[in-house]
């Protein structure tokens, strides 16, 4: 099973964000949106020293927070969200972070994914299975879900095939696999524990082999169907909906890069829009 294989190589399936309380966790998770955990961990010690509680953070201004989180993605918006979140926790929840997802999502800067991460990690919510960019990509690539084009569809698909008691652990397994092995740009398939079950890897293996001896001086691309070179390709959608480079004369997608001899075909991949 895929999950068993990942468990064998990922000994500690847990968040890499550093935190010591529910307050520190939700702040770190809000900051981590479209930002690496490593970058967040560099910033949060100073932030937590300046404002160690919801009460302290609610009493400051977003302008002061921006000074500390300037290296984080979207610092202005996140600073406003942090102060707004702390203020609402103080005013609506008596200074205590709510445990349920619905209440968490009422807080500024907290969407479905953030709420599920916090409810799962801080409160052990068995119904949470957060889907971030890594979970979205890996679940689709491996084939744990099929044709799941949104995070919500991925979440629902995973919940159908993963036992409920494993949802929290699987979330972390897929994140860490996506972060260190099944990366977005250059997945390390040679060191992957689940290639035997991976639909993406299977599709990559079916790509045409390189053609040796092509002459880039004759054109940037070579059409193996018409056996001619050209410089300006067109684009066509293949049967999976993936846009491929195609020959401008015959519209064939049997095209190679003249300089390397590699196929121009790419395998369908998955990104959160």
C-alpha positions, -999 to 999 in steps of 0.1 A, spaced: 0 0 0 12 35 -8 7 49 27 26 19 42 55 25 18 57 62 27 55 54 64 86 31 60 107 60 48 92 90 67 97 82 103 82 113 118 51 124 98 45 157 116 46 195 109 80 211 105 67 244 119 81 252 153 56 262 179 50 258 216 14 266 220 -19 269 202 -13 306 197 21 300 182 7 273 159 -20 294 143 3 323 138 29 301 121 3 284 99 -11 317 88 24 329 79 31 296 61 6 302 33 26 303 0 58 304 21 82 277 32 81 264 67 119 271 69 114 308 63 85 309 88 107 293 114 133 320 109 108 348 115 86 335 143 111 335 173 113 373 171 76 377 165 67 355 195 92 373 217 76 407 208 40 394 211 39 361 231 1 359 234 -32 366 216 -37 396 239 -3 411 231 -7 406 194 -42 421 194 -28 452 211 -2 460 184 -6 473 149 -1 456 116 26 481 108 46 469 137 41 433 127 52 439 91 86 451 104 93 416 117 76 395 89 89 415 60 107 385 45 75 364 45 54 363 14 25 389 14 37 405 46 12 434 46 -19 412 42 -6 386 67 2 413 93 -34 425 91 -47 390 93 -26 382 124 -37 413 143 -73 408 132 -72 371 142 -58 379 176 -83 406 182 -112 383 173 -99 356 196 -99 381 224 -132 397 217 -153 367 206 -137 337 222 -124 352 255 -88 349 245 -90 311 238 -85 297 204 -117 279 192 -112 242 185 -137 235 158 -131 242 121 -162 263 116 -152 288 143 -116 288 132 -126 298 97 -143 329 110 -110 342 120 -91 366 96 -66 348 75 -79 314 83 -93 294 54 -103 257 52 -68 244 50 -54 265 78 -84 257 100 -79 220 94 -42 221 101 -48 239 134 -77 217 145 -58 185 136 -24 194 150 -35 213 181 -67 195 190 -64 161 173 -95 167 151 -101 133 135 -122 148 107 -94 171 94 -74 162 63 -58 195 52 -49 198 15 -20 221 7 -1 224 -26 21 193 -18 -9 171 -8 -28 183 -39 2 175 -62 12 142 -47 -23 127 -43 -30 134 -79 4 122 -92 4 90 -73 -33 83 -82 -47 83 -47 -73 106 -63 -83 108 -100 -93 140 -118 -94 160 -86 -89 195 -98 -95 214 -65 -83 210 -30 -118 202 -18 -121 174 -44 -87 160 -33 -98 161 3 -130 142 -4 -112 117 -26 -86 110 0 -112 106 27 -129 79 5 -97 57 3 -79 65 35 -92 52 69 -105 80 90 -81 74 118 -51 79 95 -62 113 80 -39 134 101 -9 112 96 -15 109 58 -16 146 55 19 149 69 32 119 49 21 135 17 34 169 26 69 156 34 70 133 4 61 163 -18 85 186 -1 116 164 -3 110 137 -30 80 144 -52 89 180 -57 70 203 -81 98 210 -106 121 179 -105 106 149 -87 133 125 -75 117 94 -89 149 74 -86 147 76 -48 109 74 -45 94 46 -24 61 45 -43 70 45 -80 55 10 -82 21 26 -77 26 61 -92 5 70 -122 28 100 -129 59 78 -129 42 53 -152 33 81 -177 69 94 -176 82 60 -184 60 59 -215 74 91 -230 93 86 -263 130 79 -260 155 106 -271 166 108 -307 203 110 -312 221 132 -338 196 160 -343 210 192 -358 199 223 -338 214 245 -366 185 234 -388 158 244 -362 150 244 -326 125 215 -330 122 184 -350 90 167 -361 95 130 -362 63 125 -381 71 147 -411 109 145 -404 116 182 -407 129 210 -384 112 242 -374 116 271 -350 81 282 -342 58 255 -328 21 256 -321 3 243 -291 -23 215 -290 -42 199 -262 -37 161 -258 -63 137 -246 -55 145 -209 -61 182 -215 -23 190 -213 -10 216 -237 18 201 -258 42 215 -284 31 205 -319 44 208 -355 30 239 -373 27 220 -406 11 187 -396 0 194 -361 18 163 -348 28 162 -312 56 138 -320 81 166 -316 117 167 -302 141 193 -289 169 195 -315 196 205 -290 190 176 -266 171 151 -287 146 148 -259 109 146 -266 90 179 -262 60 160 -247 52 166 -210 32 145 -186 1 160 -171 9 175 -138 -11 191 -110 -9 225 -94 -34 245 -73 -46 274 -94 
